[in-house]
Amino acid sequence: MLESGLIHTEIQRKWLKKLQDVKEQFQSYSEKNDLESRFPYENIDWLVKEGYTKLTLPKEYGGEGATIEDMVILQSYLGSIDGATALSIGWHLSVVGQLYEHEMWDKPLLEKFAEDIKNGALINRAVSEAETGSPTRGGKPSTHAVKDGDNYILNGVKTFTSMSPALTHFLVSGYDQTSGDFGFFLVEKDTPGLSIAETWNELGMRATESHDLVLKDVRIPAENFVEVMGKGPKRPNGWILHIPSVYLGIAQAAADYAKDFAKEHSPNSIEGTIADLPTIQQSVGEMESLLLSARGFLWSTARIYNESPDAPVWNETSASKVLVMNQGLQVVDIAMRIVGAKSLDMDRPLQRYYRDMRAGLHNPPMQDAAYTNIAKSELDLF
C-alpha cells in the first residue's frame, strides 16, 4: 500500500514513513496485549509524543490540518500494523476533526482544547449504554444532568468507552433534566465522581480496553454542556470513516500474511510452494480484488469530502463502512482458508485478525440501519 499511486500528499508520505519505521516495534506488543486485554500503552505514547494526535487539528490551531482523506489512508496503514491501536487513536482523530471542521464548540473552548491536544490530551465520545443498545438506533440514554447553580451534576454509566485508560477528556451524551435538551457534556478524567469500571473482556479488539465509564454525582461547570443536539444544520460526518479505515487495514494484514505463507509453505506432497497451485492463485486474486474494490470506494468517498465539502454524501459514508466490513470479512476468511488449520494457531496473528474484524460489525453504522437509510434516501422517504 505504501507504493500506491493514491498516496499524494506530504502528510501522507511523512506519516506512512514514520509508521513504517515503528511497525515491528508496535507489532511486538500485539500478541501479549490481545491475550491479556492490555491497552497498547507504548504505541499510544509514541503516537502522542510524535504528534500523531494533532493530525486532524487544523493548522490555525497549531495542528497538522490533515484532511479526511489523509486520515483514511494513514489509519488504514496503522490498522494493518495493529488494529486495537488504530481503532483507539482513530476515535480521538475523528472527534477532533469533527469538532473543529464543524466548529461545534464556542471559539474560546476550541482554542483552549487545542492547547490541551498539543499537550497530549486524548478524547472520545461516551455514548453507548447497556439499556439502549447501539446509539445510532435512537434509544434515550439514562445518563442525565441536573442543573445546580452554575454547575451540572451528571449521573450515568456508559459502555464501550474505547481507549478508556488513556483518555483525558470524555464527551458524555446525556439529557439536561431541566430543559429536556439532549447533547454532550465535556468531562475531564480527574473530575471527582468519574471512574472506570474494568469490564472489558470481549472476543475481539481486546486491547482497546473499552471499559464502562461510571459517572456518580460528577459536578462540571454549566459551560461544559458543549453540544446541544438538534440545533443547527445536520451534516454528514466524514470523520467517522476512521472506522472502516481500520478494518480495511486489518483485512490487508490478513491478506499479506496469507500471501507470505503461500510463498513459503512447501508440503512434501507437491513441488515448490502452495503459491504455485492454481487454487491458491485464484484465492489470492479474489482477496486482492476485494481489497481493491473496498479501498477504492473508501478512499474515493474520503476524497469527495475534501473536494466537495458541501456534497450530501450520506449514502457513500454509510455504504463505505458496510462494504469494507463485508468484503474485509471475506478477505480474512479466504486468508484463513489459504493458511488452513494453522490459521487457528494462537501463536499466529490470523486468528486475531479474524476476531478483530468481527468486532467491526458492531461499530456504527449497523448494516441494517445503513441499508434502510440509503433506501429512504433513494426513495425520497426522508
Phi, psi and omega per residue, in radians:
M1 nan -0.497 -3.111
L2 -1.078 -0.491 -3.101
E3 -1.580 0.063 -3.048
S4 -1.078 2.440 3.092
G5 -1.189 -0.189 3.121
L6 -1.364 -0.190 3.118
I7 -1.495 2.018 -2.933
H8 -2.494 -0.001 -3.141
T9 -1.969 2.777 -3.134
E10 -1.141 -0.665 3.095
I11 -1.050 -0.769 3.137
Q12 -1.083 -0.851 -3.115
R13 -1.102 -0.753 -3.119
K14 -1.051 -0.896 -3.035
W15 -1.349 -0.534 3.049
L16 -1.089 -0.691 3.101
K17 -1.143 -0.790 -3.126
K18 -1.106 -0.727 3.140
L19 -1.215 -0.635 3.090
Q20 -1.073 -0.645 -3.104
D21 -1.192 -0.461 -3.130
V22 -1.862 0.192 -3.086
K23 -0.968 -0.915 -3.100
E24 -1.137 -0.652 3.113
Q25 -1.081 -0.850 3.134
F26 -1.060 -0.787 -3.061
Q27 -1.229 -0.347 -3.139
S28 -1.147 -0.347 3.131
Y29 -1.679 -0.216 -2.893
S30 -1.081 -0.835 -3.074
E31 -1.114 -0.835 -3.137
K32 -1.087 -0.789 -3.134
N33 -1.058 -0.710 -3.135
D34 -1.161 -0.858 -3.089
L35 -1.109 -0.613 -3.066
E36 -1.730 0.088 -3.037
S37 0.879 0.814 -3.066
R38 -1.796 2.289 3.141
F39 -1.119 2.473 -3.121
P40 -1.360 1.152 -3.055
Y41 -0.945 -0.795 -3.072
E42 -1.080 -0.732 -3.141
N43 -1.146 -0.806 -3.118
I44 -1.150 -0.703 3.098
D45 -1.029 -0.738 3.127
W46 -1.111 -0.781 -3.124
L47 -1.079 -0.685 3.115
V48 -1.164 -0.842 -3.085
K49 -1.119 -0.604 -3.124
E50 -1.425 -0.168 3.090
G51 1.637 0.178 3.136
Y52 -1.091 -0.519 -3.115
T53 -1.283 -0.162 3.039
K54 -1.666 0.074 -3.004
L55 -0.968 -0.844 -3.044
T56 -1.685 0.088 3.017
L57 -1.349 2.246 -3.089
P58 -1.046 2.690 -3.120
K59 -1.054 -0.631 -3.106
E60 -1.152 -0.273 3.074
Y61 -1.796 0.110 3.121
G62 1.658 0.197 3.121
G63 -1.712 -2.927 -3.115
E64 -1.577 -0.290 3.092
G65 1.191 0.598 3.135
A66 -1.157 2.557 3.086
T67 -1.512 2.995 3.049
I68 -1.050 -0.680 3.111
E69 -1.095 -0.761 3.084
D70 -1.008 -0.831 -3.117
M71 -1.049 -0.772 -3.111
V72 -1.060 -0.795 -3.108
I73 -1.163 -0.777 -3.111
L74 -1.220 -0.692 3.137
Q75 -1.216 -0.531 3.060
S76 -1.105 -0.741 -3.139
Y77 -1.231 -0.735 3.106
L78 -1.091 -0.639 3.084
G79 -1.084 -0.587 3.104
S80 -1.256 -0.370 3.108
I81 -1.473 -0.918 -3.141
D82 -2.715 1.938 -3.037
G83 -1.106 -0.749 -3.099
A84 -1.139 -0.703 3.090
T85 -1.083 -0.807 -3.082
A86 -1.139 -0.769 -3.122
L87 -1.157 -0.701 -3.133
S88 -1.068 -0.970 -3.077
I89 -1.233 -0.435 3.117
G90 -1.109 -0.610 3.094
W91 -1.081 -0.739 3.100
H92 -1.083 -0.863 -3.121
L93 -1.025 -0.708 -3.109
S94 -1.170 -0.808 -3.136
V95 -1.082 -0.803 -3.135
V96 -1.091 -0.793 3.133
G97 -1.018 -0.797 -3.136
Q98 -1.168 -0.775 -3.109
L99 -0.970 -0.796 -3.019
Y100 -1.507 -0.562 3.082
E101 -1.134 -0.766 -3.082
H102 -1.640 0.009 -3.135
E103 0.801 1.044 -2.995
M104 -1.384 -0.271 3.106
W105 -2.015 2.921 3.030
D106 -1.100 2.581 -3.054
K107 -0.941 -0.825 -3.132
P108 -1.035 -0.647 3.137
L109 -1.244 -0.664 3.056
L110 -1.066 -0.719 3.134
E111 -1.147 -0.745 3.131
K112 -1.128 -0.765 -3.105
F113 -1.206 -0.539 3.061
A114 -1.035 -0.701 3.093
E115 -1.130 -0.677 3.095
D116 -1.093 -0.739 3.123
I117 -1.065 -0.760 -3.140
K118 -1.143 -0.358 3.096
N119 -1.724 0.224 3.019
G120 1.814 0.150 -3.135
A121 -1.122 2.542 3.075
L122 -2.261 2.365 -3.048
I123 -2.301 2.623 2.975
N124 -2.642 2.736 3.043
R125 -1.457 2.440 3.047
A126 -1.957 1.798 -2.970
V127 -2.115 -0.763 -3.012
S128 -1.189 2.571 3.028
E129 -2.406 2.611 -3.093
A130 -1.037 -0.627 -3.056
E131 -1.356 -0.436 -3.012
T132 -1.755 -0.279 -3.064
G133 1.264 -2.614 -3.100
S134 -1.074 2.312 -3.133
P135 -1.137 -0.342 -3.119
T136 -1.321 -0.131 -3.096
R137 -1.633 -0.022 2.963
G138 1.555 0.165 3.106
G139 -1.152 2.513 -3.123
K140 -1.410 2.149 -3.135
P141 -1.233 2.652 3.083
S142 -1.477 -0.260 3.093
T143 -1.067 2.280 -3.054
H144 -2.494 2.799 3.135
A145 -2.232 2.440 3.095
V146 -2.039 2.253 3.134
K147 -1.259 2.318 3.115
D148 -2.415 1.558 -3.077
G149 1.154 -2.122 3.130
D150 -1.630 0.305 -3.093
N151 -2.273 2.904 2.897
Y152 -2.039 2.580 3.025
I153 -2.010 2.065 -3.037
L154 -1.776 2.443 3.014
N155 -2.441 2.438 3.109
G156 2.766 3.012 3.096
V157 -2.311 2.240 3.118
K158 -1.958 2.425 3.110
T159 -1.808 2.968 3.066
F160 0.926 0.780 3.138
T161 -1.547 1.483 -3.050
S162 -1.070 2.481 3.114
M163 1.201 0.407 -3.046
S164 -0.964 -0.629 -3.106
P165 -1.169 -0.421 -3.029
A166 -1.845 -0.188 -3.055
L167 -1.172 2.440 3.032
T168 -1.818 -0.362 -3.116
H169 -2.407 2.453 3.106
F170 -2.137 2.310 2.984
L171 -1.757 1.803 -2.966
V172 -1.744 2.170 3.097
S173 -1.392 2.480 3.128
G174 -3.127 3.117 -3.108
Y175 -1.918 2.452 2.933
D176 -1.450 1.930 -3.045
Q177 -1.171 -0.361 3.135
T178 -1.350 -0.896 -3.073
S179 -1.592 -0.368 -3.049
G180 1.456 0.002 -3.137
D181 -1.233 2.447 3.060
F182 -1.847 2.463 3.124
G183 -3.139 -2.674 -3.058
F184 -2.165 2.378 3.125
F185 -1.916 2.305 3.132
L186 -1.545 2.138 -3.101
V187 -2.258 2.248 3.086
E188 -1.511 2.670 -2.940
K189 -1.110 -0.538 -3.066
D190 -1.552 0.144 3.136
T191 -1.163 2.239 3.125
P192 -0.969 2.396 -3.134
G193 1.701 -0.242 3.099
L194 -1.604 2.300 3.100
S195 -2.570 2.823 3.107
I196 -1.945 2.111 3.058
A197 -1.617 2.062 -3.020
E198 -1.365 1.413 -3.051
T199 -1.812 -0.122 -2.950
W200 -1.326 1.981 3.080
N201 -2.625 1.206 -2.996
E202 -1.833 2.969 3.136
L203 -1.277 -0.711 -3.078
G204 -2.106 2.842 -3.117
M205 0.831 0.776 -3.038
R206 -1.133 -0.577 -3.047
A207 -1.396 -0.036 3.094
T208 -1.306 -0.229 -3.092
E209 0.740 1.029 -3.103
S210 -1.481 1.145 -3.041
H211 -1.272 3.100 3.051
D212 -1.415 2.431 3.016
L213 -1.731 2.122 -3.097
V214 -1.904 2.223 -3.141
L215 -2.093 1.957 -3.110
K216 -2.168 1.830 -3.119
D217 0.915 0.850 3.130
V218 -1.418 2.083 -3.091
R219 -1.731 2.155 3.122
I220 -2.298 2.714 3.079
P221 -1.065 2.588 -3.110
A222 -1.023 -0.571 -3.136
E223 -1.199 -0.159 3.100
N224 -1.422 0.016 2.903
F225 -1.420 1.454 -2.844
V226 -1.524 -0.371 -3.100
E227 -2.387 2.081 3.042
V228 -1.828 2.030 -3.047
M229 -1.305 2.649 3.120
G230 1.581 -0.048 3.099
K231 -1.891 2.283 -3.095
G232 1.601 2.908 -3.100
P233 -1.201 2.529 3.085
K234 -1.511 2.206 -3.061
R235 -2.242 2.568 3.061
P236 -1.121 2.518 -3.112
N237 -1.858 1.677 -3.127
G238 -1.179 -0.343 -3.107
W239 -1.193 -0.303 3.105
I240 -1.216 -0.156 3.089
L241 -1.176 -0.089 3.037
H242 -1.097 -0.472 -3.101
I243 -1.164 -1.033 3.106
P244 -1.082 -0.460 3.111
S245 -1.037 -0.798 -3.132
V246 -1.082 -0.777 -3.080
Y247 -1.271 -0.518 2.988
L248 -1.075 -0.724 3.113
G249 -1.097 -0.719 3.126
I250 -1.122 -0.743 3.099
A251 -1.076 -0.693 3.099
Q252 -1.088 -0.723 3.130
A253 -1.093 -0.694 3.123
A254 -1.127 -0.756 3.123
A255 -1.117 -0.748 3.134
D256 -1.082 -0.710 3.129
Y257 -1.117 -0.771 -3.129
A258 -1.115 -0.678 3.125
K259 -1.149 -0.758 3.111
D260 -1.107 -0.714 3.114
F261 -1.080 -0.783 -3.109
A262 -1.087 -0.620 -3.125
K263 -1.310 -0.290 -3.073
E264 -1.927 -0.445 -3.024
H265 -1.402 2.151 -3.065
S266 -2.368 1.453 3.078
P267 -1.154 2.670 -3.059
N268 -1.285 0.010 3.104
S269 -1.454 -0.169 -3.140
I270 -2.351 2.850 2.978
E271 -1.603 2.472 -3.121
G272 1.389 -2.649 3.135
T273 -1.962 2.985 -3.127
I274 -1.194 -0.235 3.076
A275 -1.132 -0.333 3.130
D276 -1.420 -0.182 -3.073
L277 -1.417 2.331 3.139
P278 -0.991 -0.645 -3.124
T279 -1.133 -0.683 3.113
I280 -1.191 -0.697 3.117
Q281 -1.106 -0.674 3.077
Q282 -1.085 -0.737 -3.136
S283 -1.140 -0.747 3.118
V284 -1.108 -0.732 3.112
G285 -1.093 -0.658 3.118
E286 -1.178 -0.749 3.106
M287 -1.015 -0.842 -3.076
E288 -1.161 -0.615 3.098
S289 -1.130 -0.726 3.101
L290 -1.120 -0.728 3.136
L291 -1.172 -0.734 3.114
L292 -1.056 -0.757 3.141
S293 -1.113 -0.846 -3.111
A294 -1.125 -0.779 -3.122
R295 -1.114 -0.779 -3.123
G296 -1.078 -0.741 -3.123
F297 -1.208 -0.769 -3.119
L298 -1.119 -0.834 -3.091
W299 -1.202 -0.586 3.119
S300 -1.226 -0.617 3.069
T301 -1.101 -0.759 3.105
A302 -1.074 -0.667 -3.122
R303 -1.193 -0.588 3.085
I304 -1.032 -0.738 3.110
Y305 -1.027 -0.680 -3.118
N306 -1.246 -0.770 -3.015
E307 -1.519 -0.457 -3.140
S308 -2.392 1.274 -3.021
P309 -1.054 -0.354 3.132
D310 -1.676 0.078 -3.121
A311 -1.201 2.398 -3.129
P312 -1.418 1.313 -3.011
V313 -1.661 0.788 3.074
W314 -1.069 -0.845 -3.072
N315 -1.096 -0.769 -3.128
E316 -1.102 -0.664 -3.130
T317 -1.142 -0.827 3.121
S318 -1.127 -0.777 -3.096
A319 -1.153 -0.549 -3.135
S320 -1.041 -0.815 -3.114
K321 -1.145 -0.791 -3.101
V322 -1.135 -0.790 -3.107
L323 -1.139 -0.799 -3.136
V324 -1.098 -0.751 -3.127
M325 -1.108 -0.873 -3.078
N326 -1.130 -0.760 -3.136
Q327 -1.294 -0.581 3.072
G328 -1.116 -0.710 3.080
L329 -1.093 -0.666 3.065
Q330 -1.097 -0.727 -3.138
V331 -1.075 -0.813 -3.125
V332 -1.112 -0.697 3.122
D333 -1.089 -0.776 3.118
I334 -1.118 -0.732 3.123
A335 -1.030 -0.726 -3.138
M336 -1.209 -0.577 3.082
R337 -1.193 -0.636 3.092
I338 -1.107 -0.791 -3.100
V339 -1.331 -0.463 3.094
G340 1.401 -2.653 -3.066
A341 -1.051 -0.460 3.119
K342 -1.112 -0.330 3.135
S343 -1.168 -0.318 3.133
L344 -1.567 -0.068 -3.140
D345 -1.126 2.188 -3.115
M346 -1.166 -0.271 3.091
D347 -1.486 -0.072 3.107
R348 -1.903 2.591 -3.054
P349 -1.350 -0.209 -3.049
L350 -1.048 -0.690 -3.138
Q351 -1.139 -0.543 3.083
R352 -1.256 -0.703 3.083
Y353 -1.030 -0.732 3.134
Y354 -1.071 -0.829 -3.098
R355 -1.175 -0.713 3.140
D356 -1.160 -0.651 3.108
M357 -1.117 -0.684 3.132
R358 -1.066 -0.594 3.138
A359 -1.061 -0.556 -3.099
G360 -1.116 -0.382 3.109
L361 -1.068 -0.408 -3.017
H362 -1.823 0.109 2.954
N363 -1.490 2.595 -3.123
P364 -1.242 2.684 -0.127
P365 -1.429 2.589 3.061
M366 -1.180 2.645 -3.024
Q367 -1.046 -0.797 -3.077
D368 -1.132 -0.690 3.127
A369 -1.169 -0.672 3.124
A370 -1.106 -0.806 -3.136
Y371 -1.115 -0.717 -3.132
T372 -1.115 -0.770 3.141
N373 -1.144 -0.684 3.096
I374 -1.110 -0.759 3.138
A375 -1.096 -0.770 3.132
K376 -1.081 -0.645 3.099
S377 -1.125 -0.775 -3.122
E378 -1.228 -0.484 -3.100
L379 -1.701 0.126 3.132
D380 0.980 0.764 -3.096
L381 -1.755 -0.015 3.113
F382 -1.381 nan nan
